[in-house]
């Protein structure tokens, strides 16, 4: 058997190599010196949808691809060095990408016999690269938005703080609020966050028994990333105020949060209403301490919506109208 293995002919070896080639994403086209196809192996549909033996390169490839191959052929013959290029060819799925090696075939007498073109399908790699570039642009965009939000929060917090310690305390709380919401958004692959999850993150952690102290009703919207960040900030402001001076500061106190889709107008809007019962003392302290700028100006402006904050002798009501496009219903 060893004698038989050692005596395999070049033809036998070539046949085995071509069989192995058919199991890969590698294609081979052999051209004559006029770039007319002599033979092909493992040719993908993107290169031709019919037999191409005997055809010049310009009859089965687009003009730009044919020109690139012609130029590479000239450089290979003049320099004796192989050339590489990337080529995009139309396909039923849009386009397929190939990494192409072009080399010359020489005789024993150093005469050029033809051009060997080897192509490897790199479509999956190119699509991964394109996806990565898209994700990096998206991350950069969202990072800039988040930094703008932080800058706005820092400015408004500083403007309404009387001491450095007061500024740091409020600013840290607001940053923690953003971080909590950002975790929700990131875990959803940047799709956003459900209102119910935001309430848990921003309000429930301030209460001993959320089932008693938080009454969430109405629709269950899913908010886009920008709406999630800003509504999460609004809930944080409301919760901190309530647990410090309002209903959540009392053992039997509770807040109501209601979400309702408003179908009037060209597109449905979302109405979010926070309601809690307060005392006159709560109202006085709350009016002095409350982050009303964030609630009445920063949040609605960021959502292209509107908001009202009402304090009466026994009730605090915050109403936020979120336009269509910032949410979706479950």
N, C-alpha and C positions, 0 to 999 in steps of 0.2 A: 504493500500500500504506500510505503514511503517513496518508492520509485515512481509510482503513478502520480503522487502529489508533486514531485519535483519536475515532472515532465509536462505539466500543464502548459498549454500554448498561450501565446499572447492574446489570441482570440478568445480563449476560455476566460482569461483574466479580465479582459475588457467586458465580456458578457456579464460577469459577476459584478463588476463595478457599476455597470449600467443598471443592473437589477437593484443594487444597494441605493443608487441614486434616486430611483423611483420612490423610495420610502422617505425621502427628505423633501424639503422645500427648495431644493436647488435645481435650477434649470440650466441647460447648456445649449447654445446655438453656435454652430460652426459656419463662418462666412468665408467666401472666397475674397480675393483682394479687392473686388468691386462691391463688397458688402452685399453679395447675393447669397441667400441661404443655401448651404450644401446639405446639412442635416441638423436635426434637433433631437433633444432628449428631455423628457419630463417637462414639456412646455405647458405653462399654465394658461387658462382661458384669457387672462388679462393681456397676454402677448399676442394671441391670435385666436380667432374662432373657427379657423379652417387650416388645412395643411399649407405650410408656407415654403416648403422646399422649392428652390428655384426662383423665389421672389426677391427682388431688391428690398432693402430695409424700409424704404419710403412707402412701400405698398401695404405694409401691415402695421407700421408704427406711425404715430402722429408726427407732424413735421418737426416739432421741437425735439422729440426723443430721437428721431432719425438723424437730425443735425448733430445732436450730442454724441451719438455713436460714431458718426462720420469723422468728427473732430478728434475723438479719442483714438480712432483707427490711425489717423495721420500721425498723431503724437507717438503711438506705439511703434509704428514702422520707422519713424525717423530717429527715435531715441533707443528703441530696443527694450524699453521699460514698460511694465504693465501700468494701466490706468484704472482708476476707480471713479464711479459716479453714482449718484442716487437718481432714480427715475420713478416718476409717478405715472401710472397708466390707468385709464378709465376702466371701471368694473361695475357690475350690477349693484354692488354695495356702495358705490361712490367713486372710490379710487383704491388702487393697491400700490404699495411702495416696494421698490426693489433696490438692493445694493448690487451694483453691477461691476464685475471685473472684466477688463478687456486686455487680452494678451495676444501676441503674434505666435504663429506656428512656423518654425524654421526647419528646413531640410538639413541633412548632414553637410551639405555644401554651403550652408549659411544663406540659403535662398528662402525668402518669405513665401510660404505656401498658402496661408490663410489667417483668419482672425478667430480666436476662441473667445466667446463671450459667456461668462458664468454669472447667473443672476440668483440672488437669494431673496426670498420674500421677507420683508421686514415691516409689513403692514401693522402687525400687532405692536411692535416696538414703537413705530411712529405714532400710533393712536395713543399709546401710553404716554409718550412724550407730550402730545397735544393736550391730553387730559391733565397732565401734571402742570403744564404752563397755564391752562385755564384755572386750575385750582390755586396756583400761586398768585395769579392776578386777582382772583376772588378773595383770597386771604389778605392781600395787600389792600384791596378796596375796603373790606370789612374792618381791617385794623385802623385805617384812616378814619372811618366812621366812628369806631369806638373811641379813638383818641379825641375826636371832636366832641363826643358826648362827655368824656371825662373833663375836657377843658371847660365845657359849658357848666358842668356840675361844680368844678373848682371855682369858677368865676362867681356863680350865683351863691355858692356856700360862703365864699369869702365876703361877698357884698352884704350878706345878712348875718354875719357873725361878729360879735362884739369883742371876743377874745380869741387868742390863738388856740387855746385848749378847746373852746367851743367849736372853732372851725375844724380842728383835727378830728374831734369826736363825730361830728356830722359827716365830714368828708369820708372818713373810714367806713361809716355805716353805708353810705351811698355806693362806695366802691365795692363793698361786700355784696350789696344788692345786685350790682352789675355782674359781678363774678358768678353769683348763683344763677342768674338768668343765662349768662354766657355758657355755663355748663350744660343747661338744658338745651340750648340752641346747638351746641357742638355735638351733644349726644344724639341729636336727631339728624345728623349730617347736614346741618345748616338749614333745615327746612323751617325751623321755628320752635314754638312751644305751645302746649295746650294751656288755656286759661286756668284750668283746675290745678295743673302742675305749678303754675306761677303763684297761685294762692297758697299752695302748700309751702313753697320755697320762701315766699316773702311775708306771709302773714301767720301761718300756722305755727311757725317756730317761736313766735312771741306769746303763745297761749299754752296753758296747762292742758286743756281739753278742747282741741279744735272742733270736735264733733258738736260741742255745746256752744262755743264762742264764735264760730264762723258758720254762717248760713248762706251757702252758695246755691243760687237758683237760676232758672232760665235756660238759655241755649248754652252749648258747650263748644265755643269757637276754638279753632286752631289759629294761632297768630304767627305772622311771618317774623323773621329775625328782628327787623327794626321795631315793629310793634311790640314784640316780646320784651326787648330791652327797655323801652320807654314805659310800657304799662307795668312792667315789673318794678321800675323806679317809682311810679305813682303808688303802687300798692305798698311799697316799702315806706314811703312818706306817710301814707295814711295809717299804716300799722304802728309805726314808731310814735306818731302823735297819739293814737288811740291808747296804746299800752302805757304811755307816759301820763296822759291827761284826760283820756276819753273813756269810752265804754269798756275797753279791754283792761283798763286799770282797776275795774271793779270785779269782784268774784262772780257776780251774776250777770255781768255785761256781755254783750255780743254785738257783732257787726253783720250786716246783710250785704251781700254782693250779688247783683243781678245782671245778667247779660241777655240782651234782647236784640234780635235782628229787626231793623226797621226797613220795611219794604217800599216805602214811599220814595219818589224821585227816580232818577235814571238808573241807579244801582243801589242795592241794599246797603245800609250802613249798620254798624254795631253800636248799640247803646250800653255802656257799662255804668252802673250806679252803685255807689258805696253809701250805705246809710247806717248811722248809729245814733243811739239816744245819748244825750249829754245833759249835764246840769249847767246852771248858769256859771258856776265856778270853772267848770271844764271849758266853757265857751270863752271866758276871759283869758285863761291861760293859753288855750289853743290858738286864739286869734293872735296872740303875741308870738308864739313859738312856731306856729304852723309853717311848713314849707310851701306856702301858697304860690310862690313864683314858679316852682317846678311843676306844681299841679295845674295851675291856670294858664301858664305861658309856655314853658319848656316842652312838656309832654305833648299837649295838643298841636303845637307848632311843628314838632318833629313828625307827627302823623298826618299833617294837613287836616286836622279835625278841629273840634271845639270842646271847651270844658267850662263848667261852672262849679263854684264852691259856695255852698249856702250854709250859714250858721244862724239858727233861730234860738229861741230860749231853751228848747229841749231837744234839738236835733241837728246833726251835721249830715249834709248830703253832698256828695261829690259825683257829678255826672260828666262822663266823657263820651263824646260821639266820635267813633272811629270810622272813617270812610271805607268804601269797598276797595279791595286790593290789599288791605293790611291783615285780612283774616279769611278763613274759610270755615264753613260749618262742618261738624263731624258727619 
